[in-house]
């Protein structure tokens, strides 16, 4: 057959357009080339056409093979970050007839449909529906393919393009991997095609799951007119919850035929319609089939195809079938058609039978010679050994965990994918790890081949956040993210590796980190905003004399948490740590201390509060009481003994000396022999008191007796030294021969005239006496009984 072409005749002027035929384009097929056996003079020729009625008042719908002519990712993207909206008017470069009217513009809705009603342009595209087609509550003058609530603002793309050349252009609207509303993990991929000239409408569905928990999962494939009283849906695809994949539907105008078929040979019309009977006169005759189509706008479009008829006679020979394509390892059988028997020779191979079966390893041309009645005729046939399909891929081969990629395989048909068991040229892959897929398909000759594609799944970035977990109210916190190249923070919508915030309350921050591969992961960090303590205290007493002991009571509080430490400050350099201290103040300065103590409290989260009282703590100075005995020692009985005040800061004096008292500053007192405690209490002008007491010894002169009569009569029975006072007075007593008969280091007038428990004899004795203040006396005495 010869390559076919379209010719478009305009009524107003002529023009010729060459286009590649698409499945929905106007076309005619004249059938396979044929041979007439010997003795057969005529043969029937039958043509098939794609030429629907140009009257579009009614339609039929039929299932067609799932083979989208345009990849789903082709076209200009629409509706970026937009949902539930109609596009502005889109101009069609050709006229399209729909339900009896002609249109040159469409609008696209984000929810999987188009309309020829321009009042929708730029408006709200409804998502909620439950009516069946047809119904005027549904969008009017529309193609639903598939109409359901999807959300391109979340994921996926909606694309629009014009493909092909006149008179067979296509308006292609792709809905590629668009998320379902409220079920963002579900995505649909569909395609609507409007064909120029034929007004055919195709809907392709690669994948359409169901979101049952939104709008009852309703979806619809169909068409309806401008009033909503006429419409059509494929079986099982009217409004309702349904799912499908890899299916396609065609809506075809169903009016009376709008075409004629003409047959030509050598430029001469030999018949019309189909089939026709031809009776060729030549051995080889080519017939041209022509379809002449009148469009809905009155234009005339033509398409042609040819068929070759071979008539055998004499030594003539014809190999059937003709040129053939086989797959590696396959074989093919060729037969020769002749009118008369004779001899046959095939090359290569030298076979001599009229039928051969061959299985060449590479493309080979076989030639047969037929000799009959001295005449030789030749024919040849080419066996092409296909190398199989050359399957290539387009699409993103690297993804992040949890993401998907749409891969389109081209160069083969009947494609199957492994692992996964998917079929079709375009699939959506979501491997959990790096996976190599094998795609097996067939070329145009049915030969099988495969190719592989590896989808790399990058690891998720390890995103983390560093920064404090606790701050105090009003403080700032700086958080820093790690593990990615770019970051987005919530709340706040800030970007960058670090953010500084002053949260009013406890807040959990989430950062979305993106690495060099475009993969994202999240991390969270909670910042607890802690209250400050309310610092306060009281104390008692508020004033007093030194040494003044004050009880401090911590009355601080906190709304959440605990107070971990308390530090009290009384004056510069004077502080202590504790909760409720009792602090004693000694003021020896002579001046009044006027203090305003303060407190610092720290919570268990490190929040600090200060408080300084407005009350004044007054510590009055204490006078220093002191005096001295100004009369030289020893102090003798019944004489004036003078006392001199050595106090400081005193304004009043009160002396107590045994039973004697005085308020003079420097008094005098007389004492009998003995030991006395003399006390001085002083008062200053603040009423503060101080006192000091000292002991004095008042003793007579030391008188050592010269006669000692220890005879038991109660008189002079002890050796008594008058004026003895104090302790540590040492005495030694010797007899007349100088022998020590008595010794006492703390003599208190207790010697009774015995020597080691025996009565000393009468006589003269000698003594050495040393007082505690190192005065020494010596002499003798007489002992009589």
C-alpha positions in Angstrom: 0.0 0.0 0.0 1.1 3.6 -0.5 1.3 6.0 2.4 -2.1 7.6 2.9 -2.8 11.3 3.2 -5.6 13.8 4.0 -6.8 16.5 1.6 -9.0 19.3 3.0 -11.0 21.2 0.4 -12.4 24.5 1.5 -15.5 25.7 -0.1 -14.2 29.3 -0.4 -10.6 28.4 -1.4 -8.6 25.3 -2.0 -5.7 24.1 0.2 -4.0 20.8 0.8 -2.8 19.7 4.4 -0.6 16.6 5.0 -1.2 15.0 8.5 -0.4 11.8 10.2 -3.6 9.9 10.8 -4.7 9.4 14.4 -7.2 6.8 15.7 -10.0 9.4 15.7 -9.1 11.0 12.4 -11.0 10.7 9.1 -9.4 7.6 7.4 -10.0 4.9 4.8 -8.4 1.5 4.5 -8.5 -0.2 1.1 -7.5 -3.6 2.5 -4.5 -5.9 1.9 -2.9 -6.4 -1.5 -4.3 -9.5 -3.2 -3.5 -12.0 -6.1 -6.0 -13.5 -8.5 -5.5 -17.2 -9.1 -5.4 -18.6 -12.6 -8.7 -18.5 -14.4 -10.1 -15.9 -12.0 -10.9 -12.6 -13.8 -12.6 -10.5 -11.1 -12.2 -9.8 -7.4 -14.1 -7.9 -4.7 -12.5 -4.9 -3.0 -13.7 -3.7 0.4 -12.8 -0.5 2.2 -13.3 0.5 5.9 -13.6 4.0 7.1 -13.5 6.2 10.2 -16.0 8.7 9.3 -18.8 9.4 11.8 -21.8 11.4 11.0 -21.3 15.2 10.9 -24.7 15.6 12.5 -24.0 15.7 16.3 -27.5 15.7 17.8 -27.2 12.1 19.1 -24.2 10.0 20.1 -23.2 6.4 20.8 -20.6 5.3 23.3 -18.2 2.4 22.9 -15.2 0.9 24.6 -11.9 1.4 22.7 -8.4 0.0 23.3 -6.5 1.8 26.1 -3.7 3.5 24.1 -3.5 7.2 24.9 -2.1 8.9 21.8 -0.5 11.7 24.0 1.4 11.2 27.2 -0.3 12.5 30.3 2.5 14.9 31.2 2.3 16.9 27.9 0.8 20.4 27.7 0.8 23.7 29.4 0.1 23.5 33.1 -3.0 25.2 34.4 -4.5 25.8 37.9 -1.3 26.1 39.9 -2.3 26.1 43.6 -5.9 26.5 42.6 -8.9 24.2 43.3 -12.6 24.2 42.4 -12.4 26.7 39.6 -13.1 27.0 35.8 -10.4 28.2 33.5 -10.7 31.3 31.4 -11.8 30.7 27.8 -9.4 28.6 25.8 -9.5 29.1 22.0 -9.7 26.1 19.8 -7.8 26.4 16.4 -10.6 24.4 14.7 -14.4 24.3 14.9 -15.9 21.5 17.0 -19.5 20.5 16.8 -21.3 19.2 19.9 -25.0 18.4 20.3 -25.9 20.3 17.1 -23.9 23.5 17.8 -20.5 24.7 16.6 -17.9 25.9 19.1 -14.4 27.5 19.0 -13.8 27.8 22.7 -13.8 25.6 25.8 -13.3 26.0 29.5 -11.6 23.4 31.7 -12.8 22.7 35.2 -10.4 21.6 38.0 -12.6 18.7 38.8 -12.0 16.6 35.7 -14.3 18.1 33.1 -14.7 20.6 30.2 -17.6 22.7 29.0 -18.5 24.7 25.9 -20.5 27.1 28.1 -18.4 30.3 28.3 -20.5 31.7 31.2 -18.5 29.4 33.4 -15.2 31.0 32.5 -13.2 32.0 35.6 -16.0 31.0 37.9 -16.5 28.4 40.6 -16.4 24.7 39.5 -18.7 22.7 41.8 -17.4 19.6 43.5 -20.5 18.3 45.2 -23.1 16.4 43.1 -25.2 13.3 43.2 -27.5 13.6 40.1 -27.3 11.1 37.3 -26.5 12.2 33.7 -28.5 13.9 32.1 -29.6 16.5 34.7 -29.6 20.3 34.5 -28.1 20.5 38.0 -24.9 19.1 36.6 -22.5 21.4 34.6 -24.1 21.9 31.2 -22.8 21.5 27.6 -20.0 19.4 29.2 -17.7 16.4 28.8 -17.2 14.6 32.0 -13.9 12.7 31.9 -13.8 11.9 34.9 -15.9 14.4 36.8 -15.1 14.1 40.6 -13.7 16.2 43.4 -10.0 16.4 42.8 -7.6 19.0 44.1 -4.6 20.2 41.9 -3.6 22.6 44.6 -2.3 19.7 46.6 -0.6 17.5 43.9 -0.7 16.7 40.3 -1.1 18.9 37.1 -3.8 19.8 34.7 -2.4 20.4 31.2 -3.8 21.6 27.9 -2.3 21.3 24.4 -3.2 21.1 20.7 -1.6 18.2 18.9 -1.3 17.2 15.2 -1.9 19.3 12.1 -5.1 20.2 10.2 -7.5 18.7 9.3 -6.7 16.2 12.2 -5.8 18.2 15.2 -6.6 17.2 18.7 -7.4 19.3 21.8 -5.9 17.3 24.6 -6.8 18.0 28.3 -4.6 15.9 30.7 -5.4 15.5 34.4 -2.1 13.9 35.6 -1.7 12.4 39.1 -4.2 14.9 40.6 -4.9 14.3 44.3 -8.4 13.5 45.5 -9.8 16.1 48.0 -9.8 14.8 51.5 -7.9 11.7 50.4 -4.6 13.2 49.3 -3.0 9.7 49.2 -5.3 8.9 46.2 -4.5 10.3 42.8 -6.3 10.0 39.4 -4.9 10.3 35.9 -7.3 10.9 33.0 -7.4 12.4 29.5 -10.1 14.1 27.3 -9.5 14.4 23.5 -11.6 16.4 21.0 -10.8 15.4 17.4 -11.0 18.0 14.6 -13.2 17.1 11.6 -14.7 13.9 13.0 -16.0 15.5 16.3 -15.1 12.3 18.1 -14.6 12.6 21.9 -12.3 10.1 23.6 -11.8 9.7 27.4 -8.8 7.7 28.6 -8.5 6.6 32.3 -5.2 5.3 33.5 -6.2 5.2 37.1 -9.3 6.4 39.1 -9.6 5.2 42.7 -12.5 6.1 45.0 -12.5 8.5 48.0 -15.5 7.0 49.8 -15.5 9.4 52.7 -16.0 12.6 50.5 -19.0 13.4 48.4 -20.0 9.7 48.8 -17.1 8.8 46.3 -19.3 10.1 43.4 -17.7 10.2 39.9 -19.0 10.2 36.3 -17.9 9.7 32.7 -20.3 11.1 30.1 -21.6 14.0 28.1 -24.7 16.1 28.2 -26.1 19.0 26.2 -26.6 22.7 26.9 -30.0 22.2 28.6 -29.2 19.0 30.6 -32.1 17.0 29.1 -29.9 14.8 26.9 -26.8 13.0 27.8 -24.9 9.7 27.6 -22.6 7.6 29.9 -20.7 4.3 29.4 -22.2 1.3 31.1 -21.4 1.5 34.9 -19.9 5.0 34.7 -22.8 7.2 35.6 -22.8 9.0 38.9 -21.7 6.8 41.8 -18.7 5.4 43.6 -16.6 3.3 41.2 -13.0 2.7 40.5 -11.1 1.6 37.4 -7.8 1.7 35.5 -6.5 1.4 31.9 -9.9 1.9 30.2 -11.0 4.1 27.3 -14.3 5.3 25.9 -15.3 6.9 22.6 -18.4 9.1 22.1 -19.4 9.0 18.4 -22.0 11.2 16.6 -24.7 8.8 15.4 -26.5 10.6 12.6 -26.8 9.5 8.9 -23.5 9.0 6.9 -21.7 12.2 5.8 -19.3 10.6 3.3 -19.0 8.8 -0.1 -16.4 6.3 -1.3 -14.9 6.4 -4.8 -12.5 3.9 -6.5 -10.0 4.9 -9.1 -7.4 3.2 -11.3 -5.2 5.1 -13.6 -7.1 8.3 -12.6 -10.4 6.8 -13.9 -13.4 6.3 -11.6 -14.2 2.6 -11.6 -16.9 2.5 -8.9 -18.4 3.9 -5.7 -19.3 2.6 -2.3 -18.0 -0.6 -0.8 -17.6 -3.4 -1.6 -17.0 -3.2 -5.4 -16.1 -5.8 -8.0 -13.1 -5.1 -10.3 -11.8 -7.1 -13.3 -8.2 -6.0 -14.0 -6.8 -6.6 -17.5 -3.1 -6.1 -16.5 -0.9 -8.5 -14.5 -0.5 -5.8 -11.8 -3.2 -3.1 -11.2 -3.3 -0.5 -8.5 -6.7 0.7 -7.2 -7.1 3.9 -5.2 -9.9 4.2 -2.6 -11.1 7.7 -1.7 -13.4 8.8 1.1 -15.0 12.3 0.7 -16.3 13.6 4.0 -18.5 16.7 4.6 -17.8 18.3 8.0 -20.4 19.8 10.3 -19.4 23.2 9.1 -19.7 22.3 5.3 -16.1 21.7 4.5 -15.0 18.8 2.4 -12.1 16.5 3.6 -10.7 13.6 1.7 -8.5 10.6 2.6 -7.2 7.9 0.3 -5.6 4.5 0.4 -4.6 2.0 -2.4 -4.5 -1.7 -2.9 -2.5 -3.8 -5.5 -4.2 -6.6 -7.4 -1.9 -9.2 -9.2 -3.3 -11.4 -12.0 -1.3 -14.6 -12.8 -0.8 -16.2 -16.2 1.8 -18.4 -18.1 5.1 -18.6 -16.4 4.1 -15.9 -14.1 4.8 -16.5 -10.5 3.7 -14.8 -7.3 4.9 -15.5 -3.7 2.3 -15.5 -1.0 2.3 -14.1 1.5 4.3 -11.1 0.5 7.1 -9.4 2.4 6.9 -10.6 6.0 8.3 -9.7 9.3 9.1 -12.4 11.9 10.5 -12.5 15.4 13.8 -14.2 16.2 13.4 -18.0 16.2 10.2 -17.9 14.3 9.6 -19.5 10.8 7.4 -18.5 7.9 6.0 -20.6 5.0 5.9 -19.2 1.5 3.9 -20.6 -1.4 4.0 -19.7 -5.1 1.0 -19.0 -7.1 1.3 -20.1 -10.8 -1.1 -20.8 -13.6 0.9 -23.7 -15.0 3.3 -26.2 -13.4 7.0 -26.1 -14.1 10.2 -26.1 -12.1 11.1 -23.9 -9.2 14.4 -22.8 -7.7 14.7 -20.7 -4.5 17.7 -18.7 -3.5 19.3 -18.7 -1.1 19.0 -22.3 -0.2 18.4 -24.0 -3.6 15.0 -25.4 -2.6 13.0 -26.7 -5.6 9.5 -27.1 -4.1 6.6 -24.6 -4.7 6.3 -24.2 -0.9 9.1 -23.5 1.6 9.4 -22.9 5.3 12.3 -20.7 6.4 13.7 -19.4 9.7 16.4 -16.9 8.8 18.6 -15.5 11.6 18.7 -12.1 10.0 16.8 -10.2 7.4 16.9 -12.1 4.1 15.4 -11.7 0.6 14.3 -14.9 -1.0 14.0 -15.2 -4.8 12.1 -17.9 -6.7 12.4 -18.7 -10.4 9.6 -20.5 -12.2 10.4 -22.1 -15.6 7.5 -23.2 -17.8 7.5 -24.0 -21.5 10.9 -22.5 -21.9 10.0 -19.3 -20.2 11.3 -18.2 -16.8 9.6 -15.7 -14.4 10.9 -14.4 -11.1 9.4 -13.1 -7.8 11.0 -12.2 -4.5 9.9 -11.8 -1.0 11.7 -10.1 1.9 11.8 -11.7 5.4 12.6 -9.1 8.0 13.8 -10.5 11.3 12.7 -7.9 13.9 15.0 -7.0 16.7 12.0 -6.4 19.0 10.7 -3.2 20.4 13.2 -0.5 21.4 11.5 0.5 24.6 12.6 3.9 26.0 11.4 5.8 29.0 10.6 9.3 30.0 9.9 10.5 33.5 11.6 11.2 36.8 13.8 8.2 37.9 14.6 9.5 41.3 12.1 10.0 44.1 11.8 10.5 47.8 10.3 7.9 50.1 6.5 8.0 50.0 6.5 9.9 46.7 5.5 8.6 43.3 6.7 9.1 39.8 4.9 8.8 36.5 7.0 6.9 33.9 6.0 6.6 30.3 7.4 3.8 28.2 7.4 4.2 24.4 8.6 2.1 21.5 6.4 -0.9 22.1 2.8 -2.0 22.7 1.1 -4.4 25.1 3.5 -3.3 27.7 3.7 -5.1 31.1 5.7 -4.0 34.1 7.5 -6.1 36.7 7.4 -6.1 39.6 3.9 -4.8 40.1 2.0 -6.4 37.3 1.0 -3.0 35.8 0.1 -2.7 32.1 0.1 0.2 29.7 2.5 2.7 28.5 2.2 5.1 31.5 2.3 3.9 35.1 2.7 5.5 38.4 5.4 4.0 40.6 5.8 4.3 44.3 8.6 1.9 45.4 9.5 1.8 49.0 13.2 1.3 48.1 15.3 1.6 45.0 13.8 -0.8 42.5 14.6 -1.9 38.9 11.5 -2.5 36.8 11.5 -4.7 33.7 9.1 -3.6 31.0 8.2 -6.2 28.4 6.3 -5.2 25.2 5.8 -6.0 21.5 6.8 -4.1 18.4 4.5 -3.6 15.6 5.2 -7.1 14.4 4.3 -8.8 17.7 7.9 -9.5 18.6 8.7 -9.4 22.3 11.5 -7.5 24.0 12.2 -5.8 27.3 14.1 -3.0 28.8 14.8 -2.0 32.4 14.5 1.2 34.3 15.7 1.8 37.8 13.8 4.1 40.2 16.1 5.4 42.8 14.5 6.1 46.2 16.6 8.6 48.1 16.8 8.2 51.8 14.9 10.8 53.9 17.1 13.5 55.4 17.7 13.1 59.1 16.3 16.4 60.3 16.9 17.5 63.9 16.4 20.7 65.9 18.7 22.0 68.6 17.8 24.7 71.1 16.6 25.1 74.7 13.4 23.3 75.7 12.6 25.7 78.5 12.5 29.5 78.5 11.0 32.1 80.7 8.0 34.2 79.7 9.1 37.1 77.4 12.4 35.5 76.6 13.6 34.8 73.1 14.6 31.3 71.9 16.8 30.5 68.9 16.2 27.1 67.3 18.6 25.7 64.7 17.8 22.9 62.2 20.3 20.3 60.9 20.3 17.6 58.3 18.9 19.5 55.2 19.8 22.3 52.8 16.7 24.4 53.2 14.1 24.6 55.9 10.5 25.8 56.5 9.2 26.4 60.0 5.8 26.3 61.5 4.2 28.1 63.1 5.4 31.4 61.6 6.2 30.3 58.1 9.8 31.3 58.3 12.6 29.8 56.3 16.3 29.4 57.0 18.5 27.2 59.2 17.8 29.2 62.4 14.9 31.1 63.8 14.5 33.3 66.8 11.1 33.4 68.4 9.4 34.9 71.5 6.5 32.5 72.1 3.7 33.7 74.4 3.1 30.2 75.6 4.4 26.7 75.3 4.8 26.0 71.6 5.8 23.0 69.5 7.8 24.1 66.4 7.9 21.9 63.3 10.6 22.3 60.7 10.4 20.7 57.2 13.9 20.1 56.0 14.7 19.5 52.3 18.0 17.9 51.3 19.9 18.2 48.0 17.7 15.5 46.5 14.5 17.4 47.2 13.4 14.9 49.8 11.8 16.3 52.9 11.4 15.2 56.5 10.2 16.9 59.6 11.4 17.3 63.2 9.6 18.9 66.1 10.8 20.7 69.2 8.7 21.9 72.1 9.6 25.1 73.8 8.0 25.3 77.3 7.3 28.9 78.3 7.7 29.0 82.0 6.3 31.7 84.4 8.5 33.9 86.5 8.2 33.5 90.3 6.4 36.2 92.2 9.0 37.2 94.7 7.9 38.5 98.1 8.8 38.2 101.8 8.1 39.8 105.2 10.2 40.1 108.3 9.9 40.7 112.0 10.8 42.7 114.0 11.3 45.7 111.9 13.7 47.4 114.3 15.7 46.8 117.3 19.0 47.0 119.0 22.1 45.1 118.0 22.4 42.2 118.2 19.0 42.2 116.5 17.8 38.7 115.3 15.2 39.0 112.6 13.0 36.2 111.3 12.6 36.5 107.5 9.7 34.6 105.9 9.8 33.8 102.2 6.2 34.4 100.7 7.3 34.0 97.1 5.0 31.9 94.8 5.0 30.5 91.2 2.0 29.5 89.1 3.7 26.5 87.6 6.8 24.6 88.8 8.7 25.2 92.0 11.1 27.7 93.5 14.5 26.0 93.4 16.6 28.6 95.3 16.3 31.8 97.3 19.1 34.3 98.0 18.7 37.1 100.5 20.6 40.4 100.3 20.9 42.5 103.4 23.7 44.9 102.7 26.6 45.0 100.3 28.7 41.9 100.7 26.2 40.4 103.1 23.9 37.7 101.6 22.9 34.1 102.3 21.0 31.3 100.6 18.1 29.7 102.3 14.3 29.7 102.5 13.3 31.3 105.8 16.4 32.5 107.6 16.7 33.9 111.1 19.4 36.5 110.7 21.1 38.3 113.6 22.6 41.7 113.0 25.4 43.1 115.1 25.8 46.9 114.7 29.1 48.1 116.3 29.4 51.1 114.1 27.8 53.6 116.4 25.3 54.6 113.7 21.8 53.4 113.0 21.7 50.8 110.2 18.8 51.5 107.9 18.5 48.4 105.7 16.1 47.5 102.8 16.7 43.8 102.3 16.0 42.2 99.0 15.4 38.7 97.7 16.3 36.8 94.5 14.2 33.6 93.7 15.0 31.2 90.9 12.5 28.6 89.7 13.3 25.1 88.8 13.3 26.2 85.1 15.8 29.0 85.8 13.4 31.9 85.8 14.6 34.7 88.1 12.6 37.3 90.0 13.8 40.0 92.4 12.0 41.8 95.2 13.2 44.6 97.5 11.1 45.5 100.4 9.9 49.1 100.9 10.0 48.5 104.7 13.1 49.7 106.4 14.9 47.4 108.9 16.5 49.6 111.6 19.4 48.1 113.6 20.4 50.4 116.4 24.0 50.3 117.5 24.7 48.6 120.9 26.9 50.5 123.4 30.0 48.6 124.4 30.2 48.1 128.2 33.6 48.1 129.8 35.3 49.3 133.0 38.4 48.9 135.0 39.3 48.9 138.7 41.4 52.0 139.0 42.5 51.3 142.7 45.8 49.5 142.6 45.9 45.9 143.8 45.6 44.4 146.2 42.2 45.5 147.1 41.8 45.9 150.9 38.6 45.7 152.8 36.7 48.9 153.9 38.5 51.3 151.7 37.2 53.2 148.6 37.8 51.2 145.5 37.4 53.3 142.3 35.9 52.0 139.1 36.5 53.8 135.8 34.0 53.5 132.9 35.7 52.4 129.7 32.4 52.0 127.7 31.7 53.5 124.3 28.4 55.0 123.1 26.9 55.0 126.6 24.7 57.7 127.9 23.5 56.0 131.1 25.3 53.7 133.6 24.0 51.3 136.2 26.5 49.7 138.5 25.9 46.7 140.7 28.6 45.6 143.2 27.2 43.0 145.5 24.3 44.9 147.3 25.6 48.3 146.3 24.4 50.2 143.2 25.3 53.4 141.4 24.3 55.4 138.3 27.5 57.4 138.3 29.8 57.0 135.4 32.9 56.4 137.6 31.7 55.3 141.1 33.5 54.2 144.2 32.6 51.2 146.5 33.8 49.8 149.8 33.8 46.0 150.4 34.4 43.7 153.2 37.0 41.0 152.6 35.7 38.6 150.0 35.1 37.9 146.3 32.6 40.2 144.5 31.1 40.4 141.0 30.9 44.0 139.9 28.6 44.6 136.9 28.1 47.6 134.7 25.0 48.0 132.5 25.1 50.9 130.0 22.4 52.3 127.8 22.7 54.6 124.7 20.3 57.2 123.5 18.5 54.5 121.4 17.7 52.6 124.5 20.1 49.8 123.7 21.7 48.1 126.6 25.0 46.3 127.2 26.6 44.9 130.3 29.8 43.6 131.5 30.7 41.9 134.8 34.1 41.4 136.5 35.1 39.6 139.6 37.3 41.3 142.3 39.0 39.9 145.3 39.0 42.1 148.5 41.5 40.7 151.0 43.3 41.8 154.2 47.1 41.9 154.5 48.8 38.4 154.6 49.4 37.6 158.3 51.2 34.3 159.0 50.9 33.1 162.7 54.0 32.6 164.9 52.3 30.3 167.3 50.2 27.3 166.4 48.4 25.2 169.0 46.6 22.2 167.3 45.3 20.6 170.6 41.7 20.1 169.6 40.3 22.8 171.8 38.6 24.5 168.8 40.9 27.5 168.9 44.0 27.8 166.7 43.7 24.2 165.7 44.5 25.0 162.0 47.4 26.9 160.7 45.5 29.9 159.4 47.1 32.6 157.2 45.0 35.7 157.4 44.3 37.6 154.2 44.7 34.4 152.1 42.8 34.7 148.8 42.8 33.1 145.4 44.1 29.7 144.5 47.4 28.1 143.7 49.0 29.5 146.9 52.0 27.3 147.6 53.3 26.5 151.2 56.3 24.4 152.4 56.8 23.6 156.2 60.1 22.3 157.5 61.2 21.1 160.9 64.2 22.6 162.7 66.5 20.2 160.9 65.3 21.5 157.5 63.3 18.5 156.7 60.1 19.2 154.7 57.2 17.9 156.6 54.3 19.5 154.7 53.6 20.8 151.2 50.4 22.1 149.5 50.2 23.8 146.0 46.8 25.1 146.6 46.8 26.0 150.3 43.4 26.9 151.8 44.3 27.0 155.6 43.7 23.4 156.1 46.9 22.1 157.9 46.1 20.6 161.2 49.6 20.1 162.6 50.1 16.5 161.6 52.8 14.8 159.6 51.6 12.0 157.5 48.7 11.5 159.8 50.8 11.7 163.0 50.8 14.5 165.5 53.8 16.7 165.0 55.9 17.3 168.1 56.2 20.6 169.8 58.9 22.8 168.6 59.9 25.4 166.2 59.0 25.0 162.5 59.9 27.0 159.4 57.7 28.0 156.4 58.0 29.3 152.8 54.7 30.7 151.5 54.1 31.9 147.9 50.9 33.5 146.8 49.2 33.0 143.4 50.5 36.4 142.4 54.1 35.3 143.3 54.6 37.1 146.5 56.8 35.2 148.8 56.8 35.0 152.6 59.1 33.0 154.9 59.6 32.7 158.7 59.1 30.4 161.7 56.4 29.6 164.2 56.2 27.6 167.4 53.9 24.6 167.7 52.5 23.8 171.2 49.9 21.3 172.3 
